[in-house]
Amino acid sequence: MSFYERLLRKARRAAANRRQDREAMMRRLGREPRKPRRKPPEAGIAVPAIPPQGPLPKLGGAEAPLEFD
């Protein structure tokens, strides 16, 4: 095992220990550990920042006729 692999393994172990210590402290204080914040359901909807300006489209999806006479 190389030096870097040992160093990485030691860092991961220390991070796991810190997380367990933090959760144990929160339990002792009578608090729940924090859960990650969730995005609201609207967060995934794409909305233009500036509403479009100009004429509204025709009703029923009709297109303007093109005449090349």
Buried (B, 14 or more C-beta within 10 A) or exposed (E): EEEEEEEEEEEEEEEEEEEEEEEEEEEEEEEEEEEEEEEEEEEEEEEEEEEEEEEEEEEEEEEEEEEEE
